[in-house]
Amino acid sequence: MASEQHFDVLIVGAGLSGIGAAWRLRKQRPRDTYAVLEARDAIGGTWDLFRYPGVRSDSDMFTLSYPFRPWREPESLASGDKIRRYIQETADEAGITGHIRFGTRVTSAQWSSADARWTVHTAAGETLTCSFLYGCAGYYDYDEGYRPDFPGLGDFAGELVHPQFWPEDLDHRGKRVVIIGSGATAVTLVPAMAADAAHVTMLQRSPTYVTPLPDRDVVADVARRLLPPNAANRIARAKNILVTQAFYQVAKRRPKLVRRALRAVAVHFLKNPAYVDEHFSPHYDPWDQRLCVIPSGDLYRSITDGRASVVTDHIDTFVPEGIRLRSGTTLDADIVVSATGLSLLPVGGIRLSVDGAPVDVGKSASYRGLMLGGVPNFAYCIGYVNASWTLRADLSHRYLLKLLDHMERHGYTSAAPTAPGGTGRPLLDLSSGYVQRALDIFPRQGDRDPWLVRQNYLRDVLTTPRADVTRDMEFTRSPTPVRPASVSSEVVP
């Protein structure tokens, strides 16, 4: 039998974003009732889902961690296990874990203006209501990865594996492994598997920019020796924010300069300019797609040690012994890993409707990169494409709490962005295949503030906390929200 419970705020997702949102909510609005709805059976989100060899962050942990709970481990680029444990400990210490409902997949949510509330439905048939719904499930499809239609796959005598669904009992020791792809997952898997495999080949259609970063942050190590932990973390965090933002801006303004610098680094590690030009010199400019980080150049070292290699070619067909390429070469393989990208899913795949009318997220305008035009009391959380996810997520949490405070002070029960007349660029401004495949299902940016989404943390950290929560926002008062006859509205210019 379906049950119904009401909360002030429902947070969807118990990963890095959801736990951060719950922490901020408890700190700033301790009287609010809330629950965190998590489809999986554990905390961690992405860091609980992905269990492939070597899974790790590709952002430094001083900026990927929460500003209110500093990263204390020695590594700057941390393993998935350590990140998952960090999120779990954050939830436990703050008393959030008891508010998480595991195994609770949200399927749909209907907004009623008459009642000024969301009715949320789960896959198990449970019904909950809330005054504000916050989607913190990221934008990956946890149920389906991207699976290209490989010709001849049925003829392959070996094993095909997708990183999103890594078999616990997969033994690659002494095996010939081919990893299809050249993104963050592929460059992580190659050195991790090469340590035990007979040989690992990274098969790519075209090169991707990679950049080595040290496992340890020298500035952080020095600061930790000289200063208290919190002060040391702030210094490391500030340094990394400035460096990454400066690098991004230089890459966008002087792409040829950055291209030459990345090539020089690759040549330094690989000692073979021709090899670099063939396999590590993309045709696009740096930061048209996200750069892949390789800790201390581990991918390059695997290649120079002879344990791994890169092949740039197209697949013709799978054959029993492996993969035949268009060039006519056959790559022998016992295991093929399809690291060909992820499938994206907006707002956690929740079907939204407002007063009975379905919300087409792909045709919606994105307000401040966290709300949808015309949709009341709903927000979603996404991170930066050019910096750590948490930097933007935490700004989103803080903005929403400011909005909730404003609504409470003035007696408003709903807030909906008033959508602009037209929409412009895609919300996710990258040329990566996984982004391009999903352009039509994600909201789009408008042509002016606050409908633009800028990939600039330094700007956002100054402007977002001071943002006018009434700008382009329609507020409604419902003195007795369960009675439709009592609804009145006020538009704040």
C-alpha positions in Angstrom: 0.0 0.0 0.0 1.3 3.4 -0.9 2.2 5.7 2.0 2.4 9.5 2.0 4.6 11.8 4.1 5.3 15.5 3.8 8.7 17.2 4.0 9.8 20.8 3.6 12.6 19.6 1.3 13.2 16.4 -0.6 16.7 15.9 -1.9 17.1 13.3 -4.7 20.5 11.6 -4.6 23.0 10.7 -1.8 26.2 11.4 -3.7 28.6 14.2 -3.4 26.0 16.8 -4.3 23.1 15.4 -2.2 25.1 15.0 1.0 26.5 18.5 0.5 23.0 19.9 0.0 21.7 18.1 3.1 24.7 19.5 5.2 24.0 23.0 4.1 20.3 22.6 4.8 20.8 21.3 8.3 23.3 24.0 9.1 21.2 27.0 7.8 17.7 25.8 8.2 17.7 23.3 11.1 13.9 23.4 11.6 13.2 22.2 8.1 12.1 18.6 7.7 13.9 16.8 4.9 14.8 13.4 3.5 17.4 12.2 1.0 16.0 9.8 -1.6 18.7 7.5 -3.0 18.0 4.9 -5.7 21.0 2.8 -4.8 21.6 1.0 -1.5 24.7 3.0 -0.4 26.0 6.5 -0.2 28.4 7.8 -2.8 26.5 8.2 -6.1 29.0 8.1 -8.9 31.7 7.0 -6.5 29.6 4.0 -5.4 28.6 3.1 -8.9 31.9 2.9 -10.6 34.2 0.1 -9.4 36.5 -0.4 -12.3 40.3 -0.8 -11.7 42.0 2.5 -10.8 38.8 4.5 -10.6 39.8 7.9 -9.1 39.1 11.6 -9.2 40.2 13.7 -12.2 39.9 16.9 -10.2 42.1 17.7 -7.2 40.5 16.8 -3.9 41.1 20.2 -2.3 38.4 21.6 -4.6 36.3 18.5 -5.1 35.9 18.1 -1.3 33.4 20.2 0.7 34.6 23.6 1.8 33.1 22.9 5.2 34.9 19.5 5.6 38.5 19.8 4.4 40.3 16.9 2.7 42.8 15.4 5.1 44.3 12.5 3.0 47.8 12.9 1.4 46.7 12.4 -2.2 45.5 15.2 -4.3 44.0 12.8 -6.8 42.2 10.2 -4.7 40.8 6.7 -5.4 37.1 6.1 -5.7 37.2 4.1 -2.4 38.6 7.1 -0.5 36.1 9.5 -2.0 33.2 7.3 -1.2 34.4 6.9 2.4 34.8 10.7 2.7 31.2 11.2 1.6 30.0 8.5 4.0 31.9 10.0 6.9 30.5 13.5 6.1 27.0 12.2 6.2 27.6 10.2 9.4 29.2 13.0 11.3 26.5 15.5 10.4 23.6 13.1 11.3 22.5 13.0 7.7 22.6 9.2 7.2 19.5 8.6 9.2 17.6 10.8 6.9 18.5 8.8 3.7 16.0 6.4 2.2 18.0 3.9 0.3 16.5 1.9 -2.5 14.1 4.7 -3.3 14.1 5.6 -6.9 12.0 8.7 -7.8 10.1 8.2 -11.0 7.8 11.2 -11.3 6.8 14.4 -9.5 3.7 16.5 -10.0 3.4 20.1 -8.8 0.1 21.4 -7.7 -0.3 25.2 -7.5 -3.5 24.8 -5.5 -1.7 22.8 -2.8 1.7 24.5 -3.3 3.5 21.2 -3.1 5.1 18.4 -5.1 3.7 14.9 -5.0 6.7 12.6 -5.5 6.3 9.0 -6.7 8.8 6.2 -6.3 9.4 3.0 -8.2 8.3 1.0 -5.1 4.9 2.7 -5.2 5.6 5.1 -2.3 4.1 8.6 -2.4 5.7 11.6 -0.6 5.0 15.3 -0.7 7.3 18.2 -0.3 7.3 22.0 -0.5 10.6 22.1 -2.4 12.2 19.4 -4.6 16.0 19.4 -5.2 17.5 17.0 -7.8 21.1 16.2 -6.8 21.5 13.0 -8.8 23.9 14.5 -11.3 23.4 13.9 -15.0 24.7 10.4 -15.6 22.3 7.6 -16.5 23.1 5.0 -13.8 21.1 2.3 -15.4 22.5 2.5 -18.9 26.0 3.3 -20.2 26.6 4.3 -23.8 26.8 1.1 -25.9 27.8 1.5 -29.6 26.5 -1.0 -32.0 29.7 -2.9 -32.6 29.6 -4.9 -35.9 30.4 -8.6 -35.5 30.3 -8.5 -31.7 28.5 -11.8 -31.5 31.5 -13.5 -33.2 34.0 -12.3 -30.5 35.2 -15.3 -28.4 36.4 -13.2 -25.5 34.6 -11.0 -22.9 33.2 -7.6 -23.4 33.0 -5.3 -20.3 31.5 -1.9 -19.8 33.2 0.2 -17.0 29.9 1.2 -15.5 29.0 -2.5 -14.8 32.4 -3.9 -13.9 32.2 -7.6 -13.0 33.6 -8.3 -9.5 35.2 -11.6 -10.6 36.9 -10.3 -13.7 40.5 -11.6 -13.8 42.6 -9.7 -16.4 46.0 -11.1 -15.1 48.1 -12.3 -18.0 45.3 -11.4 -20.5 45.4 -9.3 -23.7 43.2 -6.3 -23.1 41.8 -3.8 -25.6 40.2 -0.7 -24.1 38.0 1.2 -26.6 38.0 4.9 -25.9 40.3 7.8 -25.0 38.5 9.7 -22.3 38.9 9.9 -18.6 37.8 6.3 -18.0 40.1 4.8 -20.6 43.2 6.7 -19.5 42.5 5.6 -15.9 42.0 1.9 -16.9 45.1 1.5 -19.1 47.8 1.9 -16.4 45.7 0.2 -13.8 45.2 -2.9 -15.9 48.6 -2.8 -17.5 50.2 -3.6 -14.2 48.9 -7.2 -14.4 47.8 -7.8 -17.9 49.9 -9.3 -20.7 49.4 -6.1 -22.6 46.8 -3.3 -22.8 46.0 -1.5 -26.0 44.0 1.7 -25.9 42.1 1.9 -29.2 40.9 5.4 -30.1 39.2 6.9 -33.1 40.9 10.2 -32.4 43.3 11.6 -29.8 42.3 13.3 -26.6 44.2 15.9 -24.6 45.8 14.6 -21.5 47.8 16.4 -18.9 49.9 14.9 -16.1 49.4 16.2 -12.5 51.3 15.1 -9.4 49.7 12.6 -7.0 50.7 14.9 -4.2 50.1 18.6 -3.9 53.5 20.2 -2.9 51.9 23.5 -1.7 49.4 21.5 0.4 52.1 19.4 1.9 54.1 22.5 2.9 51.1 24.3 4.2 50.1 21.3 6.3 53.5 21.3 8.0 53.4 25.0 8.8 49.7 25.7 9.5 46.6 24.3 11.2 44.7 21.9 9.0 41.8 24.2 8.0 44.2 27.1 7.1 46.4 24.7 5.1 43.4 23.4 3.2 42.2 26.9 2.4 45.5 27.7 0.9 45.7 24.6 -1.2 42.1 25.1 -2.3 42.7 28.7 -3.3 45.8 27.9 -5.2 44.2 25.1 -7.2 41.2 27.2 -8.0 43.4 30.0 -9.3 45.6 27.6 -11.3 42.8 25.7 -13.0 40.8 28.8 -13.8 43.9 30.6 -15.2 44.7 27.5 -17.3 41.2 27.4 -18.7 41.2 31.1 -19.6 44.6 30.8 -21.3 43.4 27.7 -23.2 40.3 29.5 -24.5 42.2 32.7 -25.4 45.5 31.2 -26.6 44.7 27.6 -27.7 47.8 27.3 -30.0 50.0 28.1 -27.0 48.4 25.6 -24.8 48.4 23.0 -27.6 52.2 23.4 -27.9 52.7 23.2 -24.2 50.7 20.0 -23.9 52.6 18.5 -26.8 55.9 19.4 -25.2 54.9 17.6 -22.0 53.9 14.5 -23.9 57.2 14.5 -25.8 59.1 14.9 -22.5 57.4 11.7 -21.2 57.3 9.6 -24.3 60.5 10.7 -26.0 58.9 10.1 -29.4 57.5 13.2 -31.2 56.0 11.1 -34.0 54.2 8.9 -31.6 52.8 12.0 -29.8 51.7 13.6 -33.1 49.9 10.4 -34.1 48.2 9.5 -30.8 48.2 12.6 -28.5 47.5 15.6 -30.8 43.8 16.2 -31.1 42.2 18.1 -34.0 40.1 20.2 -31.6 41.4 23.0 -29.3 42.1 22.4 -25.6 39.0 22.6 -23.5 36.6 22.2 -26.4 36.4 18.9 -24.5 37.4 18.2 -20.9 41.1 17.5 -20.4 42.0 14.1 -19.0 44.3 14.0 -16.0 46.9 11.3 -15.7 48.5 11.2 -12.2 52.2 11.7 -12.4 52.0 10.7 -16.1 51.1 7.1 -15.3 49.6 6.5 -18.8 52.8 7.7 -20.4 54.9 5.5 -18.2 52.8 2.4 -19.1 53.5 3.1 -22.7 57.3 3.7 -22.3 57.5 0.6 -20.2 56.0 -1.4 -23.0 53.1 -2.6 -20.9 50.6 -0.6 -22.9 50.2 1.0 -26.4 47.9 3.3 -28.3 46.3 2.6 -31.6 44.4 5.3 -33.5 42.1 3.7 -36.0 38.4 2.8 -36.6 36.8 -0.5 -35.9 35.8 -2.5 -38.9 34.4 -5.5 -37.1 34.8 -7.8 -34.2 36.3 -11.2 -35.0 36.7 -14.3 -32.8 40.2 -13.4 -31.8 39.6 -9.7 -31.2 39.0 -6.6 -33.3 39.7 -6.0 -37.0 40.5 -2.4 -37.8 39.8 -0.5 -41.0 43.5 -0.5 -41.7 43.3 -4.3 -41.9 45.2 -4.8 -38.7 43.7 -7.2 -36.1 44.1 -6.5 -32.4 44.1 -9.8 -30.5 42.1 -9.6 -27.3 40.9 -11.8 -24.4 39.0 -8.9 -22.9 37.6 -5.8 -24.6 36.5 -2.9 -22.4 34.0 -0.5 -24.0 35.1 2.8 -22.4 33.1 4.7 -25.1 31.4 7.2 -22.8 28.4 7.6 -20.7 24.7 8.2 -21.3 23.4 11.4 -19.8 20.0 11.9 -18.1 18.6 15.2 -17.0 17.2 15.8 -13.5 17.8 12.2 -12.6 15.2 11.0 -15.1 12.3 12.3 -13.1 9.2 13.0 -15.1 8.0 16.4 -14.0 4.6 18.0 -14.5 3.1 21.3 -13.3 -0.6 21.4 -12.7 -1.1 18.4 -15.0 1.1 19.7 -17.9 4.2 17.7 -18.5 7.5 19.6 -18.4 9.7 19.1 -21.4 13.1 19.6 -19.9 14.8 19.8 -23.3 12.7 22.8 -24.3 13.1 24.5 -20.9 15.3 27.5 -20.1 17.9 27.1 -17.4 17.7 29.8 -14.7 21.1 30.4 -13.1 22.0 26.8 -14.2 19.9 25.3 -11.4 16.2 26.0 -11.9 13.8 25.6 -14.9 11.8 28.5 -16.3 8.1 28.2 -15.3 8.7 25.3 -12.9 8.0 26.2 -9.2 10.0 25.1 -6.2 12.3 22.8 -8.2 16.0 22.9 -8.6 18.7 20.6 -10.0 22.4 20.5 -9.3 25.2 20.3 -11.9 28.9 21.2 -11.6 31.4 22.9 -13.8 32.8 21.4 -16.9 36.1 23.2 -16.4 36.6 22.8 -12.7 35.7 20.6 -9.8 32.0 19.6 -9.6 31.6 20.6 -6.0 32.7 24.2 -6.5 29.5 24.9 -8.4 27.3 22.5 -6.5 28.0 24.2 -3.2 27.2 27.6 -4.7 23.9 26.2 -5.9 23.1 24.9 -2.4 23.8 28.3 -0.9 21.7 30.1 -3.5 18.7 27.9 -2.9 18.9 28.3 0.9 19.0 32.0 0.3 15.9 31.7 -1.8 14.1 29.6 0.8 15.0 32.1 3.5 13.5 34.9 1.4 10.3 32.9 0.8 9.9 32.2 4.5 10.5 35.9 5.5 7.8 37.1 3.0 5.3 34.3 3.5 5.7 32.9 -0.1 4.9 29.3 -0.7 6.2 29.0 -4.3 8.9 30.6 -6.5 9.1 30.0 -10.3 11.5 31.6 -12.7 9.7 33.5 -15.4 11.1 32.1 -18.6 12.6 34.4 -21.2 11.3 34.5 -24.7 14.1 32.5 -26.3 16.9 30.1 -25.5 20.4 30.0 -26.9 23.4 27.8 -26.2 23.3 24.3 -24.8 23.5 24.0 -21.0 26.7 21.9 -21.3 29.1 23.7 -23.6 31.4 20.8 -24.6 32.0 19.1 -28.0 32.4 15.7 -26.3 30.4 12.9 -27.8 28.5 12.1 -24.7 27.4 15.7 -24.4 26.5 16.1 -28.0 24.3 13.0 -27.9 22.2 14.5 -25.1 21.8 18.1 -26.2 18.1 17.8 -27.0 17.2 16.5 -23.6 18.9 19.1 -21.5 17.7 22.7 -20.8 19.3 25.5 -22.7 20.7 28.8 -21.7 19.0 32.1 -22.4 20.7 35.2 -23.9 21.1 37.3 -20.7 21.6 37.0 -17.0 20.3 35.3 -15.0 19.7 32.8 -17.8 23.3 32.4 -18.8 25.6 29.8 -17.3 29.2 30.9 -17.2 32.0 28.4 -16.6 33.8 30.8 -14.3 34.0 30.0 -10.6 35.9 33.1 -9.7 33.1 35.2 -11.0 30.4 33.0 -9.6 31.8 32.9 -6.1 31.6 36.7 -6.0 28.2 37.1 -7.6 26.1 34.1 -6.6 26.0 34.8 -2.8 24.9 38.4 -3.6 22.5 37.4 -6.4 19.0 39.0 -6.3 16.7 36.0 -5.7 13.7 38.1 -6.8 15.1 38.8 -10.3 12.9 37.2 -13.0 11.2 35.2 -10.3 7.4 35.0 -9.7 6.4 34.3 -6.1 3.1 33.1 -4.8 1.4 33.2 -1.4 -1.0 30.5 -0.4 -2.2 31.1 3.1 -3.8 27.7 3.3 -2.0 25.7 0.6 -4.3 22.7 0.7 -7.4 24.7 -0.3 -7.3 25.8 -4.0 -9.8 28.7 -3.3 -7.3 30.4 -1.1 -4.5 30.8 -3.7 -3.4 34.3 -4.4 -0.2 35.4 -6.3 2.2 38.2 -6.3 4.8 38.9 -9.0 8.0 40.5 -7.8 9.7 42.4 -10.5 
